[in-house]
Amino acid sequence: MESILRKRHFQSNKENQKRSWLRLLKFLIPFLILSGSVFLRAQEEAKGAFIVTVTGKIGLENLGNILPHEHVTTDFLGAEIAPQPRYSKDNAITTILPHLKNLKEKGYGLFFECTPNYIGRDVELLKALSELSGLKIVTNTGYYAAVNKKFLPKHAYTESSETLAQLWEKEWQEGIGDTGIRPGFIKLGVGKGPLDAIEEKLLNAALVLHKKSGLQMAMHTGDGEAALSEYQIITKAGVDGKNMIWVHAQNGKDKERIALAKKGVWISLDGVSSEKMDSYVTMIRILKENQLLSRLLISHDNGWGVEDEKGTISLVPFDKGKNVPYQTIHEVLLPRLQKMGFTKAEIDLITIENPIKAYSLKP
Ligand SMILES: [Zn+2]
């Protein structure tokens, strides 16, 4: 670059000089846009930004590739029915550890585990798996009101948003139960259509904790109408759209995703699988055409469900093993995006820079 600039200096013709500068600028603009996020990240690092994992606080440097929405174990039995977990920790480790070690070998360093409390969140298992695999794992606080409130504890109906926020804040400040393990984001779940009174109360509780802690709000959302309703509630509370992750944005329409992404909302396309690859590729291409790759997150939303077959508890992959858990993005999706002309900088933006920007906390 310096030698090009020096050559330009010796040209006497001013018009030529101007044209050369324009050419240089034209060459530089795409580079500057894509590397802008890297510069921003460097600034964040300098300011001491961090992520809270199940094994403690970490900085933002050398995190490797990131999966922003996955699960380890999820128990669909329903809130407060059986003491959790129902499986043996050793069996869970034997089943899941090879998959996390594999991720580490493929260059992944960080994994956001999005199973909320009362639907199988098991932070001690996450900590053991993280220590054994070397993969950093982040857990969450918050409640899940989707699926007809099946996973909501009774007190979620009677307590105020302030009291719920206090319960979640205790987890953030002191750790979950007596484990000392702290959550690194807030996870909620809502159904379709505008939020109902309970869903709105949970979101208001999340907003109270978000304002105190800066914790990102990741929301499992039934459809585009529900996402718009969430956005309206958070902006009414004076909180910017960039503090919201529209989890399962694949359930909305392109028009809805584009409108909210333009407002700064993170668009999380979860559930990437070989069978539905074409639809994910199309959604991503349309975001790119609208210059919105900087709002995109992608994940498999894989994990294991707890199943009870005549008293024998087992862990079964979510899609019954049709896809090897956590593999499809780097094995199928990313090579396909590269073939379509996505640059390395664009891939890094989606798989590294965006998740960091979405989830990191300021001191
Ligand atoms: Zn999920």
Boltz pocket constraint, residues with backbone or C-beta under 6 A from the ligand:
constraints:
  - pocket:
      binder: B
      contacts: [[A, 69], [A, 70], [A, 71], [A, 114], [A, 301]]
      max_distance: 6.0
